[in-house]
Structure formats: C-alpha cells, structure tokens
Amino acid sequence: MNLTTPHSNPLPTRVLLVAYACSPYKGSESIVGWGRARETAKYCETWVLAGTESEPDIKQFVRENGEIPNLHFCFLERNNTTSLF
C-alpha cells in the first residue's frame, strides 16, 4: 500500500498496539507483549498502550540498553470504572 500525498514523502506506517502485559524480564503474557512490540518497531513506528505495572521493567530496560528506535510507550492505570484491558 502506497500512502503518499502530492509533493510529499510517503507517510510512515504507524501501529497502535495494546499490550495487557509487556515486560522484557517476565515470562508468559509479558514477554509476548514485549516481543510483539519490538518486532513491530523494526518495520513501523509503534506506540504501545500498556498497564502501569509494566512501566518499571520497560524503563529499566531502556536505562540498561538504550532506546529502541520507533518504539514508544503510553502507560495507563486500570481502575474499576474504565478498563482498557
């Protein structure tokens, strides 16, 4: 698919990924969310909506390894009245 506008460069592909759990250090659901986010960022500008419980692990990874190109996180707190997950 060619997303272009007249007299401009092609628009980058952007992905919004919702990860219930996302951590480079935990197993099961967390590592699946992390793996999908990293793989998607190899090809597209990727924004990940993750729970606040994932934030410490992701920030630790970035401190130790540096930013991952094209990968951005928004951390959302879950509550009883509005649940994203």
MMTF fields as JSON, N, C-alpha, C and O atoms, coordinates in Angstrom:
{
  "mmtfVersion": "1.0.0",
  "mmtfProducer": "UNKNOWN",
  "numBonds": 339,
  "numAtoms": 340,
  "numGroups": 85,
  "numChains": 1,
  "numModels": 1,
  "chainsPerModel": [1],
  "groupsPerChain": [85],
  "chainIdList": ["A"],
  "bondAtomList": [4, 2, 8, 6, 12, 10, 16, 14, 20, 18, 24, 22, 28, 26, 32, 30, 36, 34, 40, 38, 44, 42, 48, 46, 52, 50, 56, 54, 60, 58, 64, 62, 68, 66, 72, 70, 76, 74, 80, 78, 84, 82, 88, 86, 92, 90, 96, 94, 100, 98, 104, 102, 108, 106, 112, 110, 116, 114, 120, 118, 124, 122, 128, 126, 132, 130, 136, 134, 140, 138, 144, 142, 148, 146, 152, 150, 156, 154, 160, 158, 164, 162, 168, 166, 172, 170, 176, 174, 180, 178, 184, 182, 188, 186, 192, 190, 196, 194, 200, 198, 204, 202, 208, 206, 212, 210, 216, 214, 220, 218, 224, 222, 228, 226, 232, 230, 236, 234, 240, 238, 244, 242, 248, 246, 252, 250, 256, 254, 260, 258, 264, 262, 268, 266, 272, 270, 276, 274, 280, 278, 284, 282, 288, 286, 292, 290, 296, 294, 300, 298, 304, 302, 308, 306, 312, 310, 316, 314, 320, 318, 324, 322, 328, 326, 332, 330, 336, 334],
  "bondOrderList": [1, 1, 1, 1, 1, 1, 1, 1, 1, 1, 1, 1, 1, 1, 1, 1, 1, 1, 1, 1, 1, 1, 1, 1, 1, 1, 1, 1, 1, 1, 1, 1, 1, 1, 1, 1, 1, 1, 1, 1, 1, 1, 1, 1, 1, 1, 1, 1, 1, 1, 1, 1, 1, 1, 1, 1, 1, 1, 1, 1, 1, 1, 1, 1, 1, 1, 1, 1, 1, 1, 1, 1, 1, 1, 1, 1, 1, 1, 1, 1, 1, 1, 1, 1],
  "groupList": [{"groupName": "MET", "atomNameList": ["N", "CA", "C", "O"], "elementList": ["N", "C", "C", "O"], "formalChargeList": [0, 0, 0, 0], "bondAtomList": [1, 0, 2, 1, 3, 2], "bondOrderList": [1, 1, 2], "singleLetterCode": "M", "chemCompType": "L-PEPTIDE LINKING"}, {"groupName": "ASN", "atomNameList": ["N", "CA", "C", "O"], "elementList": ["N", "C", "C", "O"], "formalChargeList": [0, 0, 0, 0], "bondAtomList": [1, 0, 2, 1, 3, 2], "bondOrderList": [1, 1, 2], "singleLetterCode": "N", "chemCompType": "L-PEPTIDE LINKING"}, {"groupName": "LEU", "atomNameList": ["N", "CA", "C", "O"], "elementList": ["N", "C", "C", "O"], "formalChargeList": [0, 0, 0, 0], "bondAtomList": [1, 0, 2, 1, 3, 2], "bondOrderList": [1, 1, 2], "singleLetterCode": "L", "chemCompType": "L-PEPTIDE LINKING"}, {"groupName": "THR", "atomNameList": ["N", "CA", "C", "O"], "elementList": ["N", "C", "C", "O"], "formalChargeList": [0, 0, 0, 0], "bondAtomList": [1, 0, 2, 1, 3, 2], "bondOrderList": [1, 1, 2], "singleLetterCode": "T", "chemCompType": "L-PEPTIDE LINKING"}, {"groupName": "PRO", "atomNameList": ["N", "CA", "C", "O"], "elementList": ["N", "C", "C", "O"], "formalChargeList": [0, 0, 0, 0], "bondAtomList": [1, 0, 2, 1, 3, 2], "bondOrderList": [1, 1, 2], "singleLetterCode": "P", "chemCompType": "L-PEPTIDE LINKING"}, {"groupName": "HIS", "atomNameList": ["N", "CA", "C", "O"], "elementList": ["N", "C", "C", "O"], "formalChargeList": [0, 0, 0, 0], "bondAtomList": [1, 0, 2, 1, 3, 2], "bondOrderList": [1, 1, 2], "singleLetterCode": "H", "chemCompType": "L-PEPTIDE LINKING"}, {"groupName": "SER", "atomNameList": ["N", "CA", "C", "O"], "elementList": ["N", "C", "C", "O"], "formalChargeList": [0, 0, 0, 0], "bondAtomList": [1, 0, 2, 1, 3, 2], "bondOrderList": [1, 1, 2], "singleLetterCode": "S", "chemCompType": "L-PEPTIDE LINKING"}, {"groupName": "ARG", "atomNameList": ["N", "CA", "C", "O"], "elementList": ["N", "C", "C", "O"], "formalChargeList": [0, 0, 0, 0], "bondAtomList": [1, 0, 2, 1, 3, 2], "bondOrderList": [1, 1, 2], "singleLetterCode": "R", "chemCompType": "L-PEPTIDE LINKING"}, {"groupName": "VAL", "atomNameList": ["N", "CA", "C", "O"], "elementList": ["N", "C", "C", "O"], "formalChargeList": [0, 0, 0, 0], "bondAtomList": [1, 0, 2, 1, 3, 2], "bondOrderList": [1, 1, 2], "singleLetterCode": "V", "chemCompType": "L-PEPTIDE LINKING"}, {"groupName": "ALA", "atomNameList": ["N", "CA", "C", "O"], "elementList": ["N", "C", "C", "O"], "formalChargeList": [0, 0, 0, 0], "bondAtomList": [1, 0, 2, 1, 3, 2], "bondOrderList": [1, 1, 2], "singleLetterCode": "A", "chemCompType": "L-PEPTIDE LINKING"}, {"groupName": "TYR", "atomNameList": ["N", "CA", "C", "O"], "elementList": ["N", "C", "C", "O"], "formalChargeList": [0, 0, 0, 0], "bondAtomList": [1, 0, 2, 1, 3, 2], "bondOrderList": [1, 1, 2], "singleLetterCode": "Y", "chemCompType": "L-PEPTIDE LINKING"}, {"groupName": "CYS", "atomNameList": ["N", "CA", "C", "O"], "elementList": ["N", "C", "C", "O"], "formalChargeList": [0, 0, 0, 0], "bondAtomList": [1, 0, 2, 1, 3, 2], "bondOrderList": [1, 1, 2], "singleLetterCode": "C", "chemCompType": "L-PEPTIDE LINKING"}, {"groupName": "LYS", "atomNameList": ["N", "CA", "C", "O"], "elementList": ["N", "C", "C", "O"], "formalChargeList": [0, 0, 0, 0], "bondAtomList": [1, 0, 2, 1, 3, 2], "bondOrderList": [1, 1, 2], "singleLetterCode": "K", "chemCompType": "L-PEPTIDE LINKING"}, {"groupName": "GLY", "atomNameList": ["N", "CA", "C", "O"], "elementList": ["N", "C", "C", "O"], "formalChargeList": [0, 0, 0, 0], "bondAtomList": [1, 0, 2, 1, 3, 2], "bondOrderList": [1, 1, 2], "singleLetterCode": "G", "chemCompType": "PEPTIDE LINKING"}, {"groupName": "GLU", "atomNameList": ["N", "CA", "C", "O"], "elementList": ["N", "C", "C", "O"], "formalChargeList": [0, 0, 0, 0], "bondAtomList": [1, 0, 2, 1, 3, 2], "bondOrderList": [1, 1, 2], "singleLetterCode": "E", "chemCompType": "L-PEPTIDE LINKING"}, {"groupName": "ILE", "atomNameList": ["N", "CA", "C", "O"], "elementList": ["N", "C", "C", "O"], "formalChargeList": [0, 0, 0, 0], "bondAtomList": [1, 0, 2, 1, 3, 2], "bondOrderList": [1, 1, 2], "singleLetterCode": "I", "chemCompType": "L-PEPTIDE LINKING"}, {"groupName": "TRP", "atomNameList": ["N", "CA", "C", "O"], "elementList": ["N", "C", "C", "O"], "formalChargeList": [0, 0, 0, 0], "bondAtomList": [1, 0, 2, 1, 3, 2], "bondOrderList": [1, 1, 2], "singleLetterCode": "W", "chemCompType": "L-PEPTIDE LINKING"}, {"groupName": "ASP", "atomNameList": ["N", "CA", "C", "O"], "elementList": ["N", "C", "C", "O"], "formalChargeList": [0, 0, 0, 0], "bondAtomList": [1, 0, 2, 1, 3, 2], "bondOrderList": [1, 1, 2], "singleLetterCode": "D", "chemCompType": "L-PEPTIDE LINKING"}, {"groupName": "GLN", "atomNameList": ["N", "CA", "C", "O"], "elementList": ["N", "C", "C", "O"], "formalChargeList": [0, 0, 0, 0], "bondAtomList": [1, 0, 2, 1, 3, 2], "bondOrderList": [1, 1, 2], "singleLetterCode": "Q", "chemCompType": "L-PEPTIDE LINKING"}, {"groupName": "PHE", "atomNameList": ["N", "CA", "C", "O"], "elementList": ["N", "C", "C", "O"], "formalChargeList": [0, 0, 0, 0], "bondAtomList": [1, 0, 2, 1, 3, 2], "bondOrderList": [1, 1, 2], "singleLetterCode": "F", "chemCompType": "L-PEPTIDE LINKING"}],
  "groupTypeList": [0, 1, 2, 3, 3, 4, 5, 6, 1, 4, 2, 4, 3, 7, 8, 2, 2, 8, 9, 10, 9, 11, 6, 4, 10, 12, 13, 6, 14, 6, 15, 8, 13, 16, 13, 7, 9, 7, 14, 3, 9, 12, 10, 11, 14, 3, 16, 8, 2, 9, 13, 3, 14, 6, 14, 4, 17, 15, 12, 18, 19, 8, 7, 14, 1, 13, 14, 15, 4, 1, 2, 5, 19, 11, 19, 2, 14, 7, 1, 1, 3, 3, 6, 2, 19],
  "groupIdList": [1, 2, 3, 4, 5, 6, 7, 8, 9, 10, 11, 12, 13, 14, 15, 16, 17, 18, 19, 20, 21, 22, 23, 24, 25, 26, 27, 28, 29, 30, 31, 32, 33, 34, 35, 36, 37, 38, 39, 40, 41, 42, 43, 44, 45, 46, 47, 48, 49, 50, 51, 52, 53, 54, 55, 56, 57, 58, 59, 60, 61, 62, 63, 64, 65, 66, 67, 68, 69, 70, 71, 72, 73, 74, 75, 76, 77, 78, 79, 80, 81, 82, 83, 84, 85],
  "secStructList": [7, 7, 7, 7, 7, 6, 6, 1, 7, 7, 7, 7, 7, 3, 3, 3, 3, 3, 3, 1, 1, 7, 7, 1, 1, 1, 7, 6, 2, 2, 2, 2, 2, 2, 2, 2, 2, 2, 2, 2, 2, 6, 6, 1, 3, 3, 3, 3, 3, 3, 3, 4, 4, 4, 2, 2, 2, 2, 2, 2, 2, 2, 2, 2, 2, 7, 7, 7, 6, 6, 3, 3, 3, 3, 3, 3, 7, 7, 7, 1, 1, 7, 7, 7, 7],
  "xCoordList": [0.847, 0.0, 0.901, 1.813, 0.656, 1.461, 0.676, -0.272, 1.071, 0.381, 1.147, 2.051, 0.801, 1.503, 0.51, -0.665, 1.003, 0.218, 1.0, 2.217, 0.353, 1.07, 2.197, 2.024, 3.339, 4.506, 5.041, 5.537, 4.945, 5.487, 6.09, 5.932, 6.779, 7.336, 6.232, 5.207, 6.432, 5.439, 5.262, 6.224, 4.045, 3.76, 4.261, 4.132, 4.825, 5.279, 4.079, 3.019, 4.27, 3.234, 3.308, 4.386, 2.174, 2.102, 1.194, 0.16, 1.606, 0.85, 0.562, 1.438, -0.667, -1.047, -1.27, -2.168, -0.451, -0.503, -0.981, -0.457, -1.961, -2.432, -1.879, -2.181, -1.064, -0.438, -0.915, -0.566, -1.692, -2.178, -0.999, -1.024, 0.025, 1.257, 2.415, 2.351, 3.465, 4.584, 5.854, 6.026, 6.745, 7.981, 9.066, 8.807, 10.282, 11.386, 11.932, 12.773, 11.47, 12.037, 11.1, 11.537, 9.853, 8.889, 8.448, 8.582, 7.933, 7.523, 6.062, 5.374, 5.609, 4.223, 3.688, 4.289, 2.572, 1.939, 2.865, 2.866, 3.641, 4.516, 5.562, 5.808, 6.18, 7.221, 6.61, 7.251, 5.394, 4.713, 4.424, 4.683, 3.895, 3.645, 4.92, 4.935, 6.004, 7.292, 7.828, 8.296, 7.757, 8.269, 7.519, 8.132, 6.216, 5.427, 5.736, 5.827, 5.897, 6.216, 7.564, 7.679, 8.576, 9.909, 9.917, 10.523, 9.257, 9.226, 8.5, 8.96, 7.38, 6.616, 7.436, 7.372, 8.213, 9.022, 10.14, 10.681, 10.488, 11.501, 10.991, 11.781, 9.663, 9.07, 8.194, 7.972, 7.694, 6.724, 6.985, 7.582, 6.534, 6.513, 5.434, 4.269, 5.834, 4.95, 4.704, 5.638, 3.435, 3.005, 2.323, 1.445, 2.731, 2.186, 1.437, 1.977, 0.188, -0.589, -0.415, -0.823, 0.195, 0.456, 0.041, -0.075, -0.177, -0.532, 0.654, 1.806, 0.365, 1.421, 2.329, 3.47, 1.848, 2.689, 3.858, 4.826, 3.782, 4.868, 5.932, 7.044, 5.602, 6.48, 7.866, 8.856, 7.99, 9.328, 10.275, 11.444, 9.776, 10.618, 11.06, 12.215, 10.154, 10.485, 11.487, 12.434, 11.282, 12.236, 13.61, 14.63, 13.647, 14.924, 15.63, 16.834, 14.892, 15.483, 16.089, 17.2, 15.355, 15.842, 17.098, 18.034, 17.128, 18.334, 19.543, 20.644, 19.334, 20.436, 20.853, 22.017, 19.913, 20.174, 19.974, 20.347, 19.396, 19.116, 17.737, 17.083, 17.323, 16.011, 15.976, 16.999, 14.806, 14.595, 13.974, 12.919, 14.609, 14.058, 12.619, 12.272, 11.798, 10.397, 9.474, 8.332, 9.924, 9.089, 8.792, 9.706, 7.506, 7.045, 5.994, 5.213, 5.979, 5.032, 4.174, 4.642, 2.922, 1.998, 1.495, 0.943, 1.687, 1.295, -0.029, -0.177, -0.976, -2.321, -2.661, -2.426, -3.214, -3.622, -5.028, -5.938, -5.178, -6.502, -7.25, -6.661, -8.583, -9.405, -10.737, -10.974, -11.592, -12.853, -13.907, -14.804, -13.833, -14.887, -14.606, -15.526, -13.354, -12.988, -11.82, -10.721, -12.055, -10.994, -10.641, -11.483, -9.382, -8.915, -8.671, -8.874, -8.233, -7.848, -8.927, -8.776],
  "yCoordList": [-1.157, 0.0, 1.231, 1.336, 2.133, 3.334, 4.519, 4.987, 4.999, 6.12, 7.395, 7.768, 8.052, 9.282, 10.409, 10.187, 11.6, 12.782, 13.546, 13.382, 14.366, 15.095, 15.935, 16.602, 15.891, 16.707, 16.419, 17.324, 15.184, 14.844, 13.452, 12.706, 13.124, 11.789, 10.843, 11.289, 9.534, 8.582, 8.732, 8.987, 8.573, 8.652, 7.386, 6.298, 7.498, 6.295, 5.475, 6.016, 4.183, 3.318, 3.393, 3.274, 3.589, 3.68, 2.576, 2.262, 2.001, 0.909, 1.272, 1.758, 1.032, 1.168, -0.242, -0.953, -0.633, -1.974, -1.879, -1.08, -2.679, -2.732, -4.014, -5.117, -3.848, -4.998, -5.049, -4.181, -6.035, -6.205, -6.241, -5.619, -6.98, -7.067, -6.934, -7.454, -6.244, -6.001, -5.813, -4.787, -6.81, -6.716, -7.568, -8.692, -7.032, -7.835, -8.827, -9.661, -8.748, -9.562, -10.629, -11.484, -10.606, -11.57, -12.497, -12.167, -13.633, -14.617, -14.5, -13.545, -15.491, -15.652, -14.432, -13.999, -13.883, -12.765, -11.562, -10.89, -11.294, -10.12, -10.185, -9.191, -11.349, -11.467, -11.491, -11.067, -11.979, -11.945, -10.494, -10.095, -9.707, -8.292, -7.565, -6.774, -7.826, -7.198, -7.614, -6.776, -8.891, -9.387, -8.808, -8.435, -8.732, -8.155, -6.677, -6.191, -5.968, -4.538, -4.334, -3.5, -5.087, -4.944, -5.33, -4.642, -6.409, -6.845, -5.835, -5.523, -5.324, -4.335, -3.075, -2.469, -2.673, -1.457, -1.586, -0.575, -2.799, -2.986, -2.513, -2.173, -2.492, -2.2, -0.949, -0.366, -0.531, 0.565, 1.412, 0.947, 2.646, 3.45, 2.838, 2.747, 2.427, 1.646, 2.349, 2.753, 2.485, 3.035, 1.905, 1.231, 1.701, 0.611, 1.198, 2.017, 0.771, 1.087, -0.089, -1.209, 0.171, -0.891, -0.418, 0.781, -1.364, -1.032, -0.46, -0.71, 0.308, 0.935, -0.095, 0.223, -1.319, -2.347, -2.747, -3.342, -2.429, -2.727, -1.631, -1.861, -0.46, 0.706, 0.532, 0.854, 0.036, -0.081, -0.977, -0.637, -2.11, -3.026, -2.404, -2.55, -1.717, -1.115, 0.019, 0.151, 0.833, 1.92, 1.371, 1.937, 0.292, -0.338, -0.837, -0.634, -1.486, -1.983, -0.839, -0.955, 0.263, 1.417, 2.006, 2.385, 2.086, 2.588, 1.701, 2.2, 0.401, -0.541, -0.73, -1.02, -0.57, -0.916, 0.216, 0.088, 1.313, 2.422, 2.307, 1.265, 3.41, 3.459, 2.495, 2.234, 1.982, 1.157, 2.061, 2.649, 2.182, 3.059, 2.692, 1.514, 3.703, 3.553, 2.947, 2.62, 2.783, 2.155, 3.159, 3.697, 3.403, 4.382, 3.732, 2.896, 4.12, 3.539, 4.616, 5.719, 4.279, 5.075, 4.121, 3.064, 4.5, 3.638, 4.124, 5.291, 3.212, 3.546, 2.757, 1.552, 3.459, 2.818, 2.245, 2.918, 1.007, 0.39, 0.716, 0.796, 0.907, 1.118, 0.423, -0.175, 0.492, -0.25, 0.358, -0.358, 1.651, 2.281, 2.265, 2.115, 2.418, 2.375, 1.444, 1.715, 0.355, -0.635, -0.758, -1.108, -0.466, -0.626, -2.088, -2.533, -2.836, -4.222, -5.163, -6.379],
  "zCoordList": [0.0, 0.0, 0.0, 0.821, -0.889, -1.016, -0.467, -1.097, 0.7, 1.338, 1.04, 1.788, -0.024, -0.379, -0.587, -0.879, -0.433, -0.748, -1.802, -1.89, -2.597, -3.633, -3.044, -2.024, -3.694, -3.34, -1.939, -1.268, -1.499, -0.187, -0.22, -1.187, 0.849, 1.0, 1.452, 1.968, 1.262, 1.764, 3.276, 4.001, 3.729, 5.162, 5.848, 5.287, 7.04, 7.738, 8.215, 8.53, 8.258, 8.797, 10.307, 10.889, 10.938, 12.398, 12.918, 12.327, 14.034, 14.646, 16.1, 16.816, 16.523, 17.921, 18.453, 18.001, 19.408, 19.974, 21.418, 22.194, 21.777, 23.158, 23.768, 23.313, 24.804, 25.463, 26.906, 27.706, 27.239, 28.612, 29.579, 30.641, 29.189, 29.968, 28.985, 27.871, 29.393, 28.482, 29.307, 29.964, 29.271, 30.042, 29.398, 28.968, 29.332, 28.811, 29.845, 29.51, 31.081, 32.155, 32.701, 33.472, 32.335, 32.852, 31.728, 30.549, 32.092, 31.095, 30.706, 31.068, 29.961, 29.564, 28.81, 27.826, 29.263, 28.556, 28.42, 27.389, 29.441, 29.434, 28.333, 27.651, 28.155, 27.14, 25.733, 24.772, 25.615, 24.306, 23.924, 22.789, 24.849, 24.566, 24.197, 23.254, 24.939, 24.668, 23.294, 22.524, 23.001, 21.725, 20.538, 19.538, 20.639, 19.537, 19.351, 18.223, 20.457, 20.369, 19.674, 18.775, 20.085, 19.489, 18.016, 17.195, 17.685, 16.278, 15.402, 14.304, 15.874, 15.101, 14.884, 13.815, 15.897, 15.791, 14.754, 14.308, 14.369, 13.318, 11.961, 11.08, 11.793, 10.492, 10.472, 9.411, 11.645, 11.71, 12.953, 13.924, 12.906, 14.121, 15.018, 14.63, 16.209, 17.073, 18.397, 19.09, 18.729, 20.019, 20.771, 20.233, 22.016, 22.823, 24.013, 24.756, 24.186, 25.382, 26.329, 26.022, 27.486, 28.455, 29.834, 30.087, 30.713, 32.087, 32.848, 32.496, 33.89, 34.684, 35.358, 35.693, 35.563, 36.18, 35.275, 35.749, 33.987, 33.047, 33.012, 32.537, 33.504, 33.378, 34.008, 33.351, 35.254, 35.837, 35.024, 34.842, 34.54, 33.763, 32.441, 32.04, 31.772, 30.486, 30.678, 29.903, 31.701, 31.969, 32.354, 31.962, 33.103, 33.45, 32.192, 32.035, 31.298, 30.053, 29.245, 28.728, 29.139, 28.371, 29.02, 28.316, 30.333, 31.032, 30.737, 30.505, 30.746, 30.569, 29.117, 28.841, 28.182, 26.786, 25.794, 24.628, 26.235, 25.334, 24.699, 24.752, 24.102, 23.436, 22.247, 21.614, 21.962, 20.779, 19.726, 19.965, 18.562, 17.522, 17.169, 17.072, 16.981, 16.559, 17.602, 17.278, 18.846, 19.866, 20.977, 21.604, 21.212, 22.193, 23.083, 22.627, 24.356, 25.306, 25.955, 26.238, 26.184, 26.994, 28.076, 27.772, 29.33, 30.438, 31.018, 31.382, 31.095, 31.546, 32.8, 32.882, 33.765, 35.005, 34.837, 34.355, 35.241, 35.198, 36.479, 37.557, 36.343, 37.529, 37.333, 36.283, 38.307, 38.28, 37.37, 36.924, 37.078, 36.286, 34.793, 33.989, 34.421, 32.997, 32.837, 33.322, 32.162, 31.998, 30.534, 29.707, 30.214, 28.841, 28.528, 27.398, 29.536, 29.297, 29.746, 29.622]
}
